[in-house]
Amino acid sequence: MPQLDLWLDPHWPRTGPERVFVSHAHSDHVAAHREVILSAPTSRLMQARLPGKRLEHVLPFGETRSFGNFDIRLVPAGHIFGSAMACISAGGETLLYSGDFKLRPGLSAECCEPCA
């Protein structure tokens, strides 16, 4: 979402300013980003997979946080432990982004909770 300066699960770090939503800690969704928005379990898994310094905005599920020109709320995606979908609101419009999700209950992931 370039107009919001928000990048959703990019495969590589961007040059210049970078704010990234990381939906979960599988290798095809993480990279050495400088600023990330993610859930607490994803933060812990990402630190184990990609140690290093980064600015982390760790959001509890269901909490809305404002980032200037957009608001974001994370809800469980049900894919793996800590996986999240992002409900992004800006300019009177809302987008639900999911990297991966699973609707049936699992043994190790939070139950999927799509939002409107």
C-alpha positions in Angstrom: 0.0 0.0 0.0 2.4 2.6 -1.2 0.0 5.6 -0.6 0.1 4.7 3.1 3.8 3.9 3.2 2.9 0.5 4.5 4.2 -2.7 3.0 2.4 -6.1 3.5 4.7 -9.2 3.9 7.4 -8.0 1.5 10.0 -10.6 0.6 12.9 -8.1 0.8 13.7 -5.0 2.8 13.1 -1.8 1.0 15.6 1.0 0.7 14.7 4.2 2.5 11.9 4.5 5.0 10.2 1.2 5.6 7.1 0.2 7.6 6.1 -3.4 7.2 3.3 -5.6 8.4 4.5 -9.2 9.0 1.6 -11.6 9.1 3.5 -14.6 10.5 7.0 -16.0 11.0 7.3 -18.4 8.0 10.4 -17.8 5.9 8.4 -16.6 2.9 6.9 -13.8 5.0 9.9 -12.4 7.0 13.1 -10.5 6.1 15.5 -8.2 7.8 13.1 -5.2 7.8 13.9 -2.1 9.9 10.4 -1.3 11.1 7.7 -4.0 11.6 4.1 -4.3 12.8 3.4 -7.8 14.1 1.8 -9.9 16.9 3.8 -10.8 20.1 4.2 -14.5 19.1 5.4 -13.5 15.6 7.9 -11.1 17.2 9.4 -13.9 19.3 9.6 -16.3 16.4 11.0 -13.7 14.1 13.8 -12.8 16.7 14.7 -16.5 16.8 14.8 -16.7 13.0 16.3 -13.3 12.2 18.1 -11.9 15.2 19.0 -8.2 15.1 17.8 -4.8 15.8 14.5 -3.4 14.3 11.8 -1.1 15.5 8.9 -3.4 16.5 5.3 -2.3 16.9 3.9 -5.3 18.8 0.1 -5.2 18.8 -2.1 -7.4 20.9 -5.0 -9.0 18.9 -8.0 -6.7 18.7 -6.2 -3.5 19.7 -6.3 -0.7 17.1 -3.2 1.4 16.7 -2.9 4.6 14.6 0.1 5.3 12.4 -0.6 8.8 11.1 -2.6 8.3 7.9 -4.0 4.8 8.8 -5.2 2.7 11.6 -4.4 -1.0 12.0 -5.9 -3.8 14.1 -4.6 -7.3 14.2 -6.9 -10.4 14.4 -5.9 -14.0 14.5 -5.4 -15.8 11.1 -5.5 -19.4 12.4 -2.5 -20.4 10.2 0.3 -20.8 12.8 0.9 -19.6 16.3 0.7 -15.8 16.3 -0.4 -15.5 12.6 -2.4 -12.3 12.1 -4.6 -10.6 9.6 -4.5 -6.8 9.4 -7.7 -4.7 9.4 -6.3 -1.5 7.8 -8.5 1.6 7.8 -7.7 4.8 5.9 -9.7 7.6 4.3 -13.1 5.9 5.2 -12.1 2.6 3.6 -11.1 -0.7 5.2 -9.0 -3.5 3.9 -8.5 -6.9 5.5 -5.1 -8.4 4.5 -4.1 -11.9 5.3 -0.8 -13.5 4.4 -2.1 -17.0 5.0 -5.1 -18.2 7.0 -6.9 -21.3 8.1 -10.6 -21.5 9.1 -10.7 -24.9 10.8 -9.4 -24.9 14.4 -5.8 -26.1 14.9 -3.9 -27.4 17.9 -1.3 -24.7 18.1 -2.8 -21.6 16.4 -5.4 -19.1 17.6 -8.8 -19.6 15.9 -9.2 -17.4 12.8 -11.3 -14.3 13.5 -12.0 -12.4 10.2 -13.1 -8.8 10.8 -15.4 -6.4 8.9 
